[in-house]
Amino acid sequence: MAKKRKRKVKRAVPAPGGGGGGMRRGGAARGGGLPGGMGQGNLMAQVAKMQEELERVQEELAQEEIEGSAGGGMVKVVVNGQQEILSITLDPEVVDPEDVEMLQDLIMAAIQDAVSKSKALAEERMEGLTGGMGLPF
């Protein structure tokens, strides 16, 4: 009966300093740039384009007027797409010197309504730009 010999398995030993090429952790080949063949120049161009689009959308939002109301329309607040208050309109019937607190509550409710609508509009516009990445703006 012949004796079986154990085979030695050679293992790759990385060169000092992390050399050796090949695949790195994470799957990106050494010196291969960004995944998907996207070079740094191409990525920078896309970032610049996205930034221009972002600025355009923000300018458009600044021109939008969104109305919020409370008290059945007796208190109206208009904000722009950047949540800046543009105007507050009060129906004279809602102004009661004996009940200032109710008027304050109605004004706050109308502001919250307008700002909430404005934020929803901004998120909708930005979602198209960011592809739903959920980036804060």
N, C-alpha and C positions, 0 to 999 in steps of 0.2 A: 504494500500500500504506500502510495506516494504521499509525502508530507506537503500540506498546503502552506504556502508562504503568505505572510501578511503583506498587503500592499500598503505602501506609504502614500498618503494623500498630501499633495502639495497645496499649501494655502497661500493665497496672495498676501503679501506683506506690503502695506502702504509705505511709500517712500517717506523719508523725513519731511516734515512741513506739510503733510496732507496731500502730496502729489499723487500721481498714479492715474489720473483721468478716469474715464468710465462714468458710471452713474453715481450720483450723490444721493444722500438721503433725501426723500421727497420726490425723487424721480427725475430731476432735471439733470441733463448731461452737462459735464464740466465744459464751461466756455460756450454753451449752447444758447445763452441768452434766456429770454422769457419763454414759458411754455406756449405751445401753439404756434411757434415760429414768429411771434410778435417781437420785433426788435424794439430797443429803447426809444429810438427816434419815432417809430410808429406809435408807441404808447404815449409819448409826449404830445404828439399831434392830436391824438384822440382826447387827451386830457384838456388840451387847449380848446378844442372844439366843444367839449362838454362845458367848459368854463364860459365860453361865449354864449352858449345856449342858456346856461343858468342865468347869466346877466340879462339876456333878452327876456326870459320868463319873469325875472324879478321886476324888470322895468314895466312889463305888461301888467303884472299884479299891482304895481303902484298906481296904475291908471284905472283899475277896476273899482267900482263902487258897490258895496254890499250893504244891504239894509237889514237891521234887526229891529224887532219891535216887541212891545209888551203892553199889557192892558188893552188888548183888542185894537192895537194900532194907535192908542192915545199917546204913546211915547215911542219915538222912532230915533234910531241911531244909525248913522251911515259911517262905515269904515272903508278903508281901501284894502287891497289884497295883502298889505303888509301890516294889517291890524292897527293902523293909525286912525283915530277918530277924526272924521271930517265934519260931521254936524250932528246936532241933537235937536229934535223938534218935539215940542210939547203941545198937546191939544189943551186949549185954555180950560176946558172942563176938568182936567186932571189936577190942576193947580188949586189946592185947598189949603189955605194957611193954617187950618186946624189939624191937618194931617200931612205934615211935611215928610214924615217917615215913610208913608205909603209912596209918595212921589220919588223919594230916594230909592226905594226898593224897585220901583218900576224902571227907573233910569238904569240901575245896575243890571236888571234882568234884560233890558234892551241891549245894553253894551255887551253882555255875555252872549246873547243871541247873535249879534252882528260879528263879534270876534270869532265865535265858533264857526259860523258860516264862512268867514274869511279864511280861517285855518284849513277848513275842509277844501276850499277852492285851491289854496296854495298847495296842499298835499296832492290833490288831483293833478295839477299842472306839473308838479315836480316828479310825480311818479312816472309820467311819460318820459321825462328826461333821464331819470336815474334807473329806469327799468325795474322799479320796485325794490331797490336795494335798501330802502329805509334810512337813507342818510339824513342827518339833521341839517336844517337850513335856517 
